[in-house]
Amino acid sequence: DSDALLRGVMWRTHADRHGGLPRPGDLVLAHGYIGFYPQRGDIQLYADLIAPAGAGLLHARFEELKARLEAEGLFSAERKRPLPALPRRVALVTAAQGAALQDMLTVLARRCPLVEVLVSPCAVQGERAPDSIVEALYAAYAAGADLVILARGGGSLEDLMAFNDEAVARAVFASPVPLITGVGHETDTTIVDYV
């Protein structure tokens, strides 16, 4: 009902489990229970789970950020750099315990056994992942790598959202050396892939 109002609350214990909370105007699906708040005489929703209403909201946010960063020149083809023919030091920015790390280490050991490999671990999913990825990227830059690989395995659109974060995109853009992204499955495309 467009004229109705139902107040809602979500306790911190539930809110901390979400990758981010909705912004005003977002359409969401909420799960919880209805209760009576006697101090105000209100009926309200005590939510324990909030999710975007379909992929539409996440896709809209993705497209808005993509258009804004593209207008700023972060996707410029002139900015792309050739990969070094024989990299000496490769930094892998990924989860320390993930399968993606083991896959990359195996391939590098087989194809480039003389390359020094630095691992700059980070969280690749969840609320703290964007900050963790940014810190790991700058640590890789400071370590003097001549090639950086930012990667994680596949997952849902929500799982990959850290790679659609503006701060992460700007940290990728700030790379002083060529940077390769390998995020998700072959069909997945994230903001960092465009940068």
Disulfide bonds with the S-S distance in Angstrom:
none
